[in-house]
Amino acid sequence: MLFSIAFIHKASAQSGNPYHINGNASQENCNCYILTPNQTFASGSVWNINKINLNQSFDYHFNVYLGCNDTEGADGIAFVLQPISTSIGSSGEGLGVEGVSPSVIVAIDTYQNTNKNDPAYDHLDIHLNGDLVHGTANNIAGPVQALAGSDNIEDCQWHVFRISWNTVSKVISVYMDGNQRLTANIDLVQTIFAGDPMVFWGFTAATGGATNQQKFCTSLNAQFSLPANQITCYPTPIQFVDSSTSFGNIVKWYWDFGDGTTDTTAHPPLHVYPEPGNYTVKLNILGNNGCISDTFRQQVVAGSKPLADFDFKSPPYCDDKMIPFNDLSGVAYGTIDQWKWTVNGTSFITNDTEFYKRLPVGVNNISLQVGTKEGCLSDIADKTLLVERHPEITISGRTYACKEEEVRFMATNETPALSIQSFNWNFGDSQTGSSNTAFHSYADTGTYTISGYAIADNGCSSDTLSQNIIIYGTYAFAGNDTVVAIGQSLQLQASGGKYFNWSPSFNLNDAEIANPVAAITDDITYTVTVSSDAGCATTDDITIKAFKGPEFYVPNAFTPNGDGKNDVFRFTAVGMTEVHYFNIFNRYGQMVYSSKNPGQGWDGKVNGRLQSTGTYVWMIAGKDYSGKIIKRKGIVTLLK
């Protein structure tokens, strides 16, 4: 296990196992202990048999494991300072230390006991004298979440648990995974231990009806690093810096540099690898208790010289476009992390493979040198790039036109030295064109954006230019054909544009408005011409039939036999402004039809059944255009 653990208290060399094990606790390996197995009502404790002196500061780092059961997990572990005995332990909610006095207890509590005012989350706190109830004078710090940012520490993970005591400032501090979680300012020697600084330290743990396997380890961790400014480019000598930690003294170091060479000192001499390559360096340490650490491994790259190379993507290369430089560099051993581009004498250093540059017309000199994070530099790669000039154009065309009118658009080459390969138009209505002079008509009104660009023979394109065109149109409508009484005035209602002109103009009060009044003396057809500000004229007709009236015209027979001829009995209203009713009765006086709509009429059926041949009485009434009420009555014969 590669756990970070430190002990900054001068300790004498240990002989044998310096720990006393109680209850269900057991030694898992040379420096790790199981406090409780994953079973109910278990308790265990592990005490260092050598007392420590609290008049000296300490900084203990341990690794703790609270198990994998969250909802059904319990109860937690405690780091304890006490002067009484190395055989202390209890079960359940007391975490193996409840009632022990005098004592200082740093508890990692994973079960909510409401009788102790526990919060719902897994928590850290500092208690005194075996009293684990929150809110009492003996609860001097906490509770807080055991983990910063999480309410669960029963997560199947090892966590670094650090307790420090500063004898000068009289401050005890608690950390979890590098985050300070608790501090308390108290004179432990005088306030808790009555002036006696010599105490035992150890861990206790317990389970009740809920369970978890709970463990801790003392420090025996091999570790090394390289100096921050160390270059590992072959054949640079490499310095390895030991940063191993152990609860006691480290007796021996076992270095393996990955190239067949080894060393057994804390500070090995500078190492030179025989050739570039990837080397796995290993380190184990031997503690004075006879334990050998797990192997710490780190890969070291003896970097090789990179090869710089590049080309240019996405031709053609034009003076108005950003040109992408395509890095093709490589290295056998190491990682390229720096690119130095030099463009026409000016250098640009980047830490990204992508590089874009706009270049002037003509031959451009480009070079590249790359470096690796191992400190190796390539030779300089040089290339040239010919950049072409882009064409410039102008476009022209009308800014308004009529619907379905053909419009001309023109593009002009403003760079005569460049031959144009193609012109490209987009007329804004999904239609395109491909010549310098283009003709186009629009099927509907609206505002359209026309855009155009040109491509020269060298492949470079001009800027895309655009302009708007407004397409106007009219939709002449003179009104529906109608009938009126001779001598009746009729107001026409045209629509579909801005300007109107009626023909013929006689019997109209004004032939150049949308709604003139016509004095009808005979059948007539009027034609209206509708136009806009842009012209765009359209025409429509209305036919007016003149009958003697005002009057209702009603036929005397109809044949509803489905042959499409005279199948419906309906009336014609001439000079009438309103129809009050049109009712039809059979010979028994029963109403078989009623309507006010001249266009509807009776189809000879009642409730879907065709009525019998015979005569029927109709009655009709309405108001004419002068306001007079007109009523008529008659008979109609239904024939089959």
Backbone torsions as a table, in degrees:
resi	resn	phi	psi	omega
1	MET	NA	138.2	-178.1
2	LEU	-103.4	62.1	-176.7
3	PHE	-94.1	137.0	178.7
4	SER	-82.2	120.0	-177.2
5	ILE	-144.9	134.6	-177.8
6	ALA	-138.0	152.5	177.9
7	PHE	-138.8	108.1	-176.8
8	ILE	-102.1	57.5	174.4
9	HIS	-137.5	128.0	-177.5
10	LYS	-63.0	120.1	-178.9
11	ALA	-122.3	145.0	176.2
12	SER	-74.0	158.5	-179.9
13	ALA	-59.7	136.8	-177.8
14	GLN	-89.7	146.1	175.8
15	SER	-126.9	131.2	-176.0
16	GLY	67.0	-153.3	179.1
17	ASN	-96.3	116.0	-176.0
18	PRO	-84.5	18.6	-175.6
19	TYR	-120.1	142.8	175.4
20	HIS	-104.8	128.3	-173.0
21	ILE	-110.4	132.1	-176.6
22	ASN	-125.5	155.5	170.8
23	GLY	61.4	-132.9	-177.9
24	ASN	-83.6	2.5	179.7
25	ALA	-70.4	153.4	178.4
26	SER	-153.0	157.9	178.0
27	GLN	-87.7	122.4	-177.7
28	GLU	-84.5	-42.8	174.7
29	ASN	-152.0	-162.5	-169.8
30	CYS	-60.1	-34.1	-176.4
31	ASN	-131.2	17.2	-179.2
32	CYS	-128.0	146.2	-173.8
33	TYR	-134.5	138.4	171.1
34	ILE	-90.8	120.9	179.0
35	LEU	-84.0	-44.3	174.6
36	THR	-137.3	136.1	168.8
37	PRO	-72.7	171.5	-178.6
38	ASN	-81.6	70.3	-179.8
39	GLN	-147.0	161.7	-175.1
40	THR	-75.3	152.3	173.3
41	PHE	47.6	51.1	176.6
42	ALA	-110.1	153.0	173.9
43	SER	-147.4	150.4	179.5
44	GLY	-158.9	154.5	176.1
45	SER	-147.3	152.3	177.1
46	VAL	-133.6	122.5	-177.8
47	TRP	-121.3	138.9	170.7
48	ASN	-74.2	130.6	-173.2
49	ILE	-77.7	-8.0	179.5
50	ASN	-102.1	123.2	177.3
51	LYS	-68.1	150.9	174.7
52	ILE	-110.5	161.7	-176.3
53	ASN	-104.8	113.2	-177.9
54	LEU	-73.7	-3.5	170.8
55	ASN	-79.1	-1.6	174.2
56	GLN	-116.4	136.3	179.5
57	SER	-67.4	152.0	172.6
58	PHE	-139.5	159.9	176.7
59	ASP	-143.0	94.5	-175.2
60	TYR	-94.4	133.2	170.7
61	HIS	-117.9	125.8	176.0
62	PHE	-125.4	169.8	170.0
63	ASN	-117.7	131.2	-177.3
64	VAL	-122.8	147.7	-179.0
65	TYR	-132.2	118.7	-174.7
66	LEU	-101.7	9.8	176.4
67	GLY	93.5	-170.0	-174.7
68	CYS	-119.4	-11.3	-178.6
69	ASN	-85.5	119.4	179.8
70	ASP	-94.1	-72.3	-175.7
71	THR	-60.2	-40.4	-177.2
72	GLU	-105.3	22.0	-177.1
73	GLY	-98.5	153.3	179.3
74	ALA	-171.6	171.4	-8.9
75	ASP	-107.7	-22.3	-179.3
76	GLY	132.8	-179.7	180.0
77	ILE	-131.7	165.3	-178.9
78	ALA	-141.9	138.9	168.5
79	PHE	-93.8	130.3	-169.3
80	VAL	-131.8	139.3	167.5
81	LEU	-112.9	125.5	179.7
82	GLN	-158.0	150.6	-177.2
83	PRO	-101.5	9.9	-164.7
84	ILE	-87.6	-58.6	-169.7
85	SER	-162.2	163.1	173.2
86	THR	-103.7	18.2	-179.2
87	SER	-119.3	24.7	-174.6
88	ILE	-86.2	143.6	175.6
89	GLY	174.8	146.1	176.2
90	SER	-147.9	174.0	-173.2
91	SER	-110.3	172.6	169.8
92	GLY	69.9	-143.4	-171.2
93	GLU	-66.1	-14.1	179.5
94	GLY	-78.9	-1.1	176.7
95	LEU	55.6	23.6	177.6
96	GLY	80.5	5.5	-174.7
97	VAL	-138.0	-0.9	-178.0
98	GLU	-61.5	134.2	178.6
99	GLY	89.5	-8.2	-180.0
100	VAL	-78.5	120.4	-176.8
101	SER	-144.5	133.7	3.0
102	PRO	-80.1	153.0	179.1
103	SER	-165.3	156.9	168.0
104	VAL	-118.7	126.1	-172.7
105	ILE	-123.5	121.9	169.7
106	VAL	-104.5	107.0	-170.5
107	ALA	-101.5	137.2	166.7
108	ILE	-109.9	97.4	-170.0
109	ASP	-100.6	124.0	-175.1
110	THR	-114.0	13.2	179.3
111	TYR	-137.1	139.2	-178.7
112	GLN	-87.6	105.7	172.6
113	ASN	-101.5	107.0	-174.6
114	THR	-65.2	-27.1	178.7
115	ASN	-68.8	-14.9	176.1
116	LYS	-105.9	10.9	-179.8
117	ASN	61.0	33.5	-180.0
118	ASP	-69.1	143.0	170.0
119	PRO	-74.7	169.7	-176.7
120	ALA	-74.8	-22.6	-175.7
121	TYR	-91.9	159.2	173.3
122	ASP	-64.9	129.8	-166.7
123	HIS	-136.3	159.0	174.4
124	LEU	-111.4	143.5	173.8
125	ASP	-161.1	163.3	176.6
126	ILE	-115.8	126.1	-179.3
127	HIS	-122.9	162.4	178.1
128	LEU	-122.8	145.5	165.0
129	ASN	57.7	39.9	172.9
130	GLY	71.9	10.0	-178.7
131	ASP	-100.4	108.9	-176.2
132	LEU	-101.1	13.0	179.1
133	VAL	-82.7	132.0	178.8
134	HIS	-77.4	142.3	176.3
135	GLY	96.1	-4.2	177.2
136	THR	-89.4	173.0	178.6
137	ALA	-65.3	-21.7	179.5
138	ASN	-83.1	-6.8	176.3
139	ASN	-94.4	91.7	-169.9
140	ILE	-92.0	-8.4	175.9
141	ALA	-160.8	143.1	179.8
142	GLY	87.6	-178.1	7.7
143	PRO	-83.1	149.9	170.3
144	VAL	-133.1	163.7	175.4
145	GLN	-57.8	137.1	-179.2
146	ALA	-63.1	-37.1	178.4
147	LEU	-111.6	136.1	173.9
148	ALA	-67.1	122.6	177.4
149	GLY	86.7	4.8	178.1
150	SER	-149.2	145.1	179.3
151	ASP	-99.5	9.1	-177.2
152	ASN	-131.5	123.0	174.9
153	ILE	-109.8	-3.0	176.0
154	GLU	-87.1	66.0	-166.4
155	ASP	-120.0	20.2	179.2
156	CYS	64.7	19.2	-177.1
157	GLN	-119.5	150.6	169.9
158	TRP	-82.9	141.6	179.3
159	HIS	-130.0	142.0	179.3
160	VAL	-81.0	121.1	-175.3
161	PHE	-115.5	115.6	-173.7
162	ARG	-120.8	133.0	174.7
163	ILE	-126.8	126.2	178.5
164	SER	-123.0	146.9	177.6
165	TRP	-129.6	122.4	178.7
166	ASN	-106.8	108.8	-175.0
167	THR	-70.7	-21.1	179.3
168	VAL	-76.8	-51.5	-177.2
169	SER	-85.4	-9.2	-177.8
170	LYS	57.8	44.8	-179.3
171	VAL	-119.0	129.1	171.1
172	ILE	-105.6	131.2	-176.1
173	SER	-126.5	146.0	-178.5
174	VAL	-125.8	132.7	-179.5
175	TYR	-126.8	149.7	173.1
176	MET	-134.1	121.3	-179.5
177	ASP	53.8	39.3	176.5
178	GLY	84.9	-4.3	179.6
179	ASN	-102.6	124.4	177.4
180	GLN	-68.8	126.5	-176.0
181	ARG	-112.9	-31.9	-176.6
182	LEU	-143.9	148.7	167.2
183	THR	-142.5	151.0	174.9
184	ALA	-146.7	136.3	178.7
185	ASN	-102.4	109.3	-176.1
186	ILE	-158.2	142.1	175.7
187	ASP	-84.9	94.3	-174.5
188	LEU	-60.6	-41.9	-174.3
189	VAL	-64.9	-49.3	-175.4
190	GLN	-80.1	-43.2	-172.6
191	THR	-77.2	-39.1	-172.6
192	ILE	-101.9	-43.0	-170.1
193	PHE	-108.2	19.6	171.1
194	ALA	54.2	38.1	175.9
195	GLY	87.2	-4.7	178.7
196	ASP	-93.0	112.6	-176.1
197	PRO	-82.8	-7.7	-173.1
198	MET	-89.2	118.5	-178.0
199	VAL	-139.0	156.3	169.4
200	PHE	-85.3	150.1	169.6
201	TRP	-122.2	151.7	178.9
202	GLY	-177.6	-177.7	179.3
203	PHE	-119.7	142.0	172.2
204	THR	-128.0	157.6	178.2
205	ALA	-158.7	160.7	-179.9
206	ALA	-157.1	158.3	169.5
207	THR	-128.9	161.0	175.1
208	GLY	-124.0	-121.3	176.9
209	GLY	-73.9	-22.2	174.5
210	ALA	-104.1	156.3	-168.6
211	THR	-133.9	162.6	168.7
212	ASN	-167.7	146.8	167.1
213	GLN	-78.1	128.2	-173.9
214	GLN	-129.2	129.8	-170.6
215	LYS	-140.0	162.1	169.1
216	PHE	-145.8	158.2	177.3
217	CYS	-130.7	143.0	169.2
218	THR	-89.5	169.0	-169.3
219	SER	-75.5	129.0	165.0
220	LEU	-159.5	79.0	-170.1
221	ASN	-125.9	117.1	174.5
222	ALA	-80.7	137.4	178.6
223	GLN	-163.0	147.0	175.2
224	PHE	-148.0	168.4	177.9
225	SER	-147.7	174.8	173.3
226	LEU	-108.7	149.9	175.5
227	PRO	-55.6	148.8	-174.7
228	ALA	-57.6	-33.2	-177.0
229	ASN	-101.4	18.0	-176.8
230	GLN	-69.7	126.1	172.4
231	ILE	-94.8	134.5	-179.4
232	THR	-116.1	23.8	177.0
233	CYS	-74.2	125.1	179.1
234	TYR	-58.4	134.7	5.7
235	PRO	-104.9	40.2	-179.1
236	THR	-64.0	131.8	175.6
237	PRO	-64.3	140.9	-175.5
238	ILE	-115.6	132.8	177.7
239	GLN	-100.0	130.8	176.4
240	PHE	-106.8	127.2	-175.8
241	VAL	-110.9	116.1	179.8
242	ASP	-72.1	133.9	174.6
243	SER	-132.9	29.2	-178.7
244	SER	-67.0	154.3	177.7
245	THR	-131.7	147.7	177.4
246	SER	-148.6	150.1	178.0
247	PHE	-65.0	-34.9	174.5
248	GLY	-111.1	-156.0	179.3
249	ASN	-78.5	146.3	172.1
250	ILE	-87.7	124.1	-176.3
251	VAL	-88.1	-36.8	-174.1
252	LYS	-154.7	149.2	176.3
253	TRP	-114.6	138.4	179.2
254	TYR	-119.9	98.0	-179.9
255	TRP	-93.5	138.3	170.4
256	ASP	-131.7	111.6	-172.3
257	PHE	-85.1	4.3	173.1
258	GLY	82.9	1.0	179.0
259	ASP	-123.7	20.5	-179.7
260	GLY	92.6	-4.3	179.4
261	THR	-104.6	150.8	-177.5
262	THR	-136.4	171.8	176.2
263	ASP	-158.5	156.5	-177.7
264	THR	-127.7	21.3	-180.0
265	THR	-106.6	162.7	179.3
266	ALA	-68.6	-33.4	-176.6
267	HIS	-126.4	86.2	-176.7
268	PRO	-67.4	154.1	178.7
269	PRO	-66.2	163.8	176.8
270	LEU	-53.0	137.9	-174.4
271	HIS	-113.1	132.1	176.6
272	VAL	-115.2	121.3	179.6
273	TYR	-77.4	150.2	-174.7
274	PRO	-70.9	-22.2	-179.1
275	GLU	-165.0	163.9	176.8
276	PRO	-59.8	149.1	178.3
277	GLY	165.7	176.3	175.7
278	ASN	-101.2	121.0	-175.3
279	TYR	-122.0	132.6	176.2
280	THR	-94.8	113.1	-179.8
281	VAL	-93.7	133.6	-177.7
282	LYS	-121.8	148.5	176.0
283	LEU	-142.7	130.8	168.3
284	ASN	-122.1	153.0	175.0
285	ILE	-126.3	152.9	177.5
286	LEU	-112.6	121.5	178.5
287	GLY	-83.5	163.8	-178.9
288	ASN	-74.1	-2.9	172.7
289	ASN	-93.4	6.4	178.0
290	GLY	87.7	2.2	-179.1
291	CYS	-87.6	140.9	174.9
292	ILE	-106.6	134.1	-176.7
293	SER	-72.3	166.1	166.3
294	ASP	-64.5	163.7	-177.3
295	THR	-84.0	126.8	172.6
296	PHE	-93.7	128.7	-177.2
297	ARG	-121.7	143.3	174.1
298	GLN	-150.9	133.5	178.6
299	GLN	-84.0	132.4	176.3
300	VAL	-117.6	129.9	-179.4
301	VAL	-102.5	116.0	169.2
302	ALA	-85.3	97.2	-167.0
303	GLY	-68.6	146.9	175.0
304	SER	-100.3	165.2	-178.8
305	LYS	-71.3	124.5	179.9
306	PRO	-75.2	160.6	176.4
307	LEU	-111.7	117.5	179.8
308	ALA	-83.5	135.3	176.3
309	ASP	-159.5	153.6	179.9
310	PHE	-163.7	163.9	167.5
311	ASP	-144.2	-168.1	-175.4
312	PHE	-122.7	128.9	-178.8
313	LYS	-91.2	162.8	168.1
314	SER	57.5	61.2	171.7
315	PRO	-66.7	164.2	3.2
316	PRO	-76.9	164.9	-178.3
317	TYR	-104.2	108.6	-171.2
318	CYS	-120.4	152.6	-172.0
319	ASP	-71.9	-14.4	-178.0
320	ASP	-103.3	6.4	-177.0
321	LYS	-120.0	147.6	172.2
322	MET	-70.9	128.1	-177.0
323	ILE	-99.9	122.1	179.1
324	PRO	-80.4	124.9	175.2
325	PHE	-89.1	126.3	-173.1
326	ASN	-101.6	106.9	-178.9
327	ASP	-72.8	130.1	177.9
328	LEU	-122.3	16.4	-175.3
329	SER	-67.8	158.0	178.8
330	GLY	-151.0	164.1	177.4
331	VAL	-148.9	139.4	-179.1
332	ALA	-72.4	-45.3	-179.0
333	TYR	-132.6	116.9	-179.4
334	GLY	127.8	-175.2	-177.9
335	THR	-133.8	121.4	176.9
336	ILE	-72.1	126.4	-178.9
337	ASP	-134.6	9.2	179.4
338	GLN	-148.1	134.0	179.6
339	TRP	-125.9	125.0	178.5
340	LYS	-113.0	103.9	178.8
341	TRP	-94.7	136.3	174.7
342	THR	-121.9	118.7	-175.4
343	VAL	-117.9	112.3	179.4
344	ASN	49.6	41.9	174.6
345	GLY	92.8	-9.7	179.5
346	THR	-106.6	129.9	-174.6
347	SER	-98.6	147.8	177.2
348	PHE	-136.1	120.7	179.8
349	ILE	-103.2	126.6	-179.6
350	THR	-129.4	162.7	173.1
351	ASN	-117.0	31.4	-179.2
352	ASP	-138.2	145.0	-179.9
353	THR	-69.7	-21.1	-177.8
354	GLU	-87.3	133.2	177.9
355	PHE	-146.6	129.5	-178.3
356	TYR	-126.3	144.4	-179.3
357	LYS	-153.4	138.1	171.7
358	ARG	-91.4	130.3	-172.8
359	LEU	-119.5	152.7	179.8
360	PRO	-77.1	164.1	177.3
361	VAL	-62.2	137.4	177.5
362	GLY	116.2	-166.9	-178.6
363	VAL	-83.6	126.1	179.5
364	ASN	-113.8	138.4	179.9
365	ASN	-99.2	121.6	-176.8
366	ILE	-123.4	137.3	174.3
367	SER	-138.0	158.3	-179.1
368	LEU	-140.3	133.6	168.7
369	GLN	-127.8	133.4	-178.8
370	VAL	-116.3	152.6	176.5
371	GLY	-129.9	156.1	179.8
372	THR	-108.0	161.9	178.0
373	LYS	-69.4	-12.3	174.3
374	GLU	-82.5	-7.9	176.3
375	GLY	99.3	10.9	179.7
376	CYS	-89.9	143.9	178.0
377	LEU	-118.5	142.0	177.2
378	SER	-85.4	168.0	164.5
379	ASP	-70.5	166.7	-177.9
380	ILE	-88.1	129.8	175.1
381	ALA	-99.5	127.8	-177.4
382	ASP	-115.5	140.7	174.9
383	LYS	-148.9	163.5	175.0
384	THR	-119.5	154.5	180.0
385	LEU	-138.9	126.3	177.0
386	LEU	-89.8	122.0	-178.8
387	VAL	-107.2	131.3	-177.5
388	GLU	-95.7	158.2	176.9
389	ARG	-82.1	144.3	177.4
390	HIS	-92.8	149.5	179.7
391	PRO	-76.3	157.8	174.3
392	GLU	-124.4	137.0	-178.0
393	ILE	-133.1	165.6	165.7
394	THR	-125.7	153.5	176.0
395	ILE	-124.3	151.6	179.7
396	SER	-145.8	157.7	178.9
397	GLY	169.6	166.3	-179.0
398	ARG	-64.3	151.2	179.8
399	THR	-98.7	-5.8	173.7
400	TYR	-153.2	157.8	179.2
401	ALA	-166.8	176.1	179.5
402	CYS	-96.9	153.3	174.2
403	LYS	-54.2	133.7	178.6
404	GLU	67.9	9.9	174.6
405	GLU	-88.3	134.1	179.7
406	GLU	-75.2	128.7	-176.7
407	VAL	-118.9	141.6	179.4
408	ARG	-102.9	135.5	174.7
409	PHE	-121.7	141.7	-177.0
410	MET	-129.7	140.2	172.2
411	ALA	-116.3	135.5	-177.6
412	THR	-119.8	131.1	177.3
413	ASN	-78.4	116.4	179.8
414	GLU	-92.9	1.9	176.6
415	THR	-122.8	80.6	-174.5
416	PRO	-58.9	-24.4	-179.4
417	ALA	-68.4	-16.5	179.5
418	LEU	-105.6	129.5	175.6
419	SER	-82.8	136.6	-179.1
420	ILE	-90.4	128.2	178.3
421	GLN	-81.7	-41.3	-178.6
422	SER	-158.9	149.7	170.4
423	PHE	-108.7	147.2	-174.7
424	ASN	-135.6	120.3	-178.4
425	TRP	-113.8	145.5	167.4
426	ASN	-128.1	117.1	-171.6
427	PHE	-86.9	1.9	175.1
428	GLY	84.7	1.8	178.2
429	ASP	-127.9	31.3	-179.6
430	SER	75.3	6.1	178.1
431	GLN	-105.6	149.3	-176.9
432	THR	-130.1	166.8	176.6
433	GLY	-142.6	164.0	-172.5
434	SER	-141.0	25.5	176.6
435	SER	-130.7	162.8	-176.3
436	ASN	-65.7	-31.1	174.0
437	THR	-111.3	119.0	-175.5
438	ALA	-123.4	144.4	177.8
439	PHE	-118.1	136.9	-177.0
440	HIS	-154.1	144.1	174.4
441	SER	-123.6	153.8	-176.3
442	TYR	-111.6	136.4	-176.0
443	ALA	-81.4	-12.5	-177.0
444	ASP	-147.5	163.6	-179.4
445	THR	-77.3	165.6	178.1
446	GLY	137.9	-179.0	176.5
447	THR	-105.4	126.8	-177.5
448	TYR	-120.0	144.8	176.2
449	THR	-102.5	117.9	178.0
450	ILE	-96.4	132.5	176.5
451	SER	-129.4	151.7	-179.6
452	GLY	-153.4	148.3	174.0
453	TYR	-148.9	165.8	-178.3
454	ALA	-126.0	150.4	174.6
455	ILE	-117.4	125.6	-179.8
456	ALA	-81.0	168.6	178.7
457	ASP	-61.5	-26.2	179.0
458	ASN	-78.6	0.6	177.9
459	GLY	92.1	-9.6	-179.3
460	CYS	-80.9	144.6	-178.7
461	SER	-109.8	153.4	176.1
462	SER	-78.2	172.3	168.6
463	ASP	-63.6	153.2	175.3
464	THR	-87.7	120.3	-179.6
465	LEU	-103.6	154.5	-178.0
466	SER	-146.7	157.4	173.3
467	GLN	-153.1	162.3	179.5
468	ASN	-102.1	149.9	171.4
469	ILE	-131.6	135.8	178.1
470	ILE	-100.4	125.0	179.3
471	ILE	-103.3	117.9	179.4
472	TYR	-96.3	164.5	176.2
473	GLY	-168.6	157.6	174.7
474	THR	-124.6	158.1	-178.0
475	TYR	-135.9	77.9	-173.4
476	ALA	-61.4	131.7	173.8
477	PHE	-142.3	117.6	-175.5
478	ALA	-89.6	-12.9	-176.6
479	GLY	112.8	167.7	-179.8
480	ASN	-81.6	145.4	175.6
481	ASP	-55.5	147.3	-175.7
482	THR	-150.3	175.4	175.5
483	VAL	-124.7	145.8	178.0
484	VAL	-140.9	169.2	176.0
485	ALA	-84.4	146.2	177.1
486	ILE	-58.9	129.3	-179.0
487	GLY	90.6	-8.0	179.5
488	GLN	-77.6	141.3	174.3
489	SER	-87.0	140.5	-178.8
490	LEU	-131.4	126.0	176.6
491	GLN	-90.1	119.9	177.6
492	LEU	-77.3	155.4	-178.0
493	GLN	-138.2	90.9	178.5
494	ALA	-94.4	158.3	178.1
495	SER	-152.0	175.1	173.8
496	GLY	109.3	6.5	179.4
497	GLY	-174.1	-163.5	-177.3
498	LYS	-104.4	-37.0	-176.3
499	TYR	-117.5	144.0	-173.9
500	PHE	-133.2	145.0	175.2
501	ASN	-146.5	123.2	-176.4
502	TRP	-101.2	143.7	176.0
503	SER	-142.3	135.7	-3.5
504	PRO	-71.5	163.2	-175.2
505	SER	-95.0	-8.9	-176.1
506	PHE	-71.1	153.0	-176.4
507	ASN	65.4	12.0	174.2
508	LEU	-107.1	139.1	179.0
509	ASN	-74.5	-25.2	175.9
510	ASP	-158.0	114.9	-175.1
511	ALA	-83.0	-1.4	-175.5
512	GLU	-119.5	30.6	172.9
513	ILE	-128.4	166.7	-176.0
514	ALA	-72.6	-30.5	-172.0
515	ASN	-128.8	62.2	177.4
516	PRO	-71.3	162.4	176.0
517	VAL	-101.6	127.6	-179.7
518	ALA	-106.3	134.3	173.2
519	ALA	-94.8	110.0	-170.6
520	ILE	-91.1	122.4	177.6
521	THR	-116.3	-16.2	-177.7
522	ASP	-162.8	171.7	174.5
523	ASP	-57.4	140.7	-178.0
524	ILE	-156.8	150.8	173.2
525	THR	-119.2	123.6	176.5
526	TYR	-103.4	141.2	174.5
527	THR	-114.4	129.0	176.8
528	VAL	-109.6	135.3	174.0
529	THR	-107.6	121.6	-177.1
530	VAL	-110.7	133.9	-179.7
531	SER	-138.5	170.0	180.0
532	SER	-120.2	-175.2	176.3
533	ASP	-61.0	-28.1	179.7
534	ALA	-92.3	6.2	-174.6
535	GLY	96.3	-107.9	171.7
536	CYS	54.0	52.1	-173.6
537	ALA	-77.4	141.5	169.5
538	THR	-135.2	160.1	-176.3
539	THR	-129.6	158.7	175.1
540	ASP	-154.5	155.3	-177.1
541	ASP	-115.4	153.3	168.6
542	ILE	-133.0	130.4	179.3
543	THR	-105.8	129.8	-177.7
544	ILE	-118.1	122.3	176.9
545	LYS	-99.8	135.6	-177.5
546	ALA	-108.1	125.2	177.5
547	PHE	-118.7	157.9	174.0
548	LYS	-67.8	132.6	-175.8
549	GLY	177.8	-165.6	10.8
550	PRO	-67.7	144.8	-175.7
551	GLU	-166.0	157.8	168.4
552	PHE	-101.1	127.1	176.4
553	TYR	-106.3	119.3	-173.7
554	VAL	-129.1	127.7	177.7
555	PRO	-70.5	165.0	-177.0
556	ASN	-105.1	0.4	178.4
557	ALA	-160.1	157.4	171.9
558	PHE	-155.4	160.7	-172.9
559	THR	-128.1	86.7	-177.8
560	PRO	-78.6	61.2	-177.9
561	ASN	-102.8	6.1	174.9
562	GLY	80.6	13.3	-179.4
563	ASP	-88.0	4.0	178.8
564	GLY	82.0	3.0	-179.3
565	LYS	-122.2	121.0	175.8
566	ASN	54.3	39.4	-176.8
567	ASP	-82.8	-18.1	-174.1
568	VAL	-124.0	137.1	177.2
569	PHE	-95.9	111.2	-179.4
570	ARG	-140.1	162.8	-179.2
571	PHE	-107.1	165.2	171.7
572	THR	-119.5	126.8	-179.7
573	ALA	-102.4	119.2	-179.7
574	VAL	-112.2	122.7	178.7
575	GLY	73.3	15.8	-178.5
576	MET	-100.7	137.6	176.6
577	THR	-99.5	-20.5	178.7
578	GLU	-142.8	147.2	169.4
579	VAL	-116.5	120.6	-176.8
580	HIS	-85.0	-40.2	176.3
581	TYR	-165.1	157.0	170.4
582	PHE	-142.1	102.6	-173.1
583	ASN	-116.8	144.2	179.8
584	ILE	-127.6	137.1	-176.1
585	PHE	-126.6	147.2	174.0
586	ASN	-86.1	-176.8	-173.6
587	ARG	-69.6	-12.8	177.4
588	TYR	-93.5	3.9	180.0
589	GLY	82.7	9.3	179.3
590	GLN	-85.9	134.1	179.3
591	MET	-74.4	124.6	179.9
592	VAL	-106.7	-11.4	-178.9
593	TYR	-160.9	145.0	175.4
594	SER	-152.5	134.1	179.1
595	SER	-164.6	159.7	173.5
596	LYS	-112.7	-0.2	-172.9
597	ASN	-96.5	115.7	-179.0
598	PRO	-63.5	-26.6	-175.8
599	GLY	-84.6	-5.2	-174.6
600	GLN	-88.6	-76.1	176.7
601	GLY	84.1	167.8	-177.1
602	TRP	-101.4	133.4	-179.1
603	ASP	-96.0	11.5	177.1
604	GLY	83.6	7.9	-176.9
605	LYS	-115.8	150.9	172.0
606	VAL	-128.0	122.0	-176.8
607	ASN	53.9	36.5	176.6
608	GLY	85.0	-1.9	-178.2
609	ARG	-109.0	130.2	179.5
610	LEU	-67.5	132.0	-177.5
611	GLN	-80.7	165.4	-174.7
612	SER	-76.7	158.4	176.6
613	THR	-62.3	140.4	179.7
614	GLY	158.0	-173.0	-179.9
615	THR	-102.7	146.3	-178.2
616	TYR	-132.4	146.4	-178.2
617	VAL	-95.3	133.3	174.9
618	TRP	-118.4	150.9	176.8
619	MET	-137.8	137.6	-177.3
620	ILE	-141.5	149.5	177.7
621	ALA	-150.5	150.4	178.0
622	GLY	-170.6	-178.9	-179.7
623	LYS	-118.4	133.8	-179.2
624	ASP	-87.7	179.5	-172.5
625	TYR	-67.4	-14.5	177.6
626	SER	-93.9	-3.2	179.3
627	GLY	97.0	1.0	-178.1
628	LYS	-80.7	139.7	178.3
629	ILE	-87.3	129.1	179.8
630	ILE	-120.7	130.1	177.7
631	LYS	-124.7	140.2	178.5
632	ARG	-139.1	155.5	-179.5
633	LYS	-145.0	145.9	179.6
634	GLY	-170.1	-172.7	178.7
635	ILE	-123.8	155.2	176.0
636	VAL	-135.0	143.7	-179.9
637	THR	-103.0	128.1	175.4
638	LEU	-93.2	120.0	-179.8
639	LEU	-115.7	144.7	178.3
640	LYS	-110.8	NA	NA
